[in-house]
Amino acid sequence: MRYWLHILCVLLTVVMVLGIASFAQSTTETESPIVTESQTVNENTAATKKAPACPDGEEKCGDACTDLLSDPSNCGECSKKCPDKTVCVNGACIMGCPDGRKDCDGRCSDLASDPNNCGACKNICPEDMLCYKGNCISSCPEGTVQCSRTCIDLKALKTDSKNCGACGKACSNGQECVDGACKQICPNGMVDCSGKCVDIFADDQNCGACGNSCPRGTTCIGSACVPVCDGGLNDCGGACVDLQSDRQNCGSCGNVCPDGQDCFNGQCTGVDWIGAV
């Protein structure tokens, strides 16, 4: 009897030891994911932080922000480098700088407003200062507005292609700033109509002015909608007439035959003579 009691005690001891070990392992596994989840949240938060955006008028090329309108290494688009002895102006590589600008290491700089070349090439204004009229200043004077790191005259916003109508609103290549709006640069004799260069003297959809569409049966000639005359007829004051027989337009528009005469072969002649023929 004692023998079996001893065996029973041994078995109970083994069961208790196994139970305690299992509970300890379960507790460890439950606590571990809490630490891992916290670390994951912190890592995800750091990964979602976005890099600061580029200032107005600049674009991201690689890891740096640059002005595609003036950067000789990214002229007009990223990685488009200007050839030697050329400069980048309005996104195009050209020979020499326009009037009022100075070639500073391949950039045509306005020494009056460029904070990196203020008053002279490589004269850099401190980061907390602006460049205005070739001087580094702390704030813009009255009658001007701060645009990036320079001051723009309020009236200049009507003509400044980099700040057209508002600070940082740059016109695209091939456009100019007119009255605070970007307009297409059109060849002589053509007009910008909604971003398209048209000949208002011959365009049926923009005849004489943008948006003035000629009615059906007419066409644009000399900036006026005139009838399309067929069969040898001519337009005279908006009407199609036969200059060979029209008494009011005999031979030419507005040539009226006298009373008692008719129009024959473009000439005013007596009625009796016409009957004889």
Long-range contacts (C-beta under 8 A, 24 or more apart in sequence): 55-148, 55-168, 56-147, 56-148, 56-167, 56-168, 57-148, 57-162, 57-168, 57-170, 69-162, 69-170, 70-107, 70-108, 70-109, 71-107, 72-105, 72-106, 72-107, 73-106, 76-173, 82-106, 90-161, 90-173, 91-173, 92-173, 113-150, 113-151, 114-150, 115-149, 115-150, 125-149
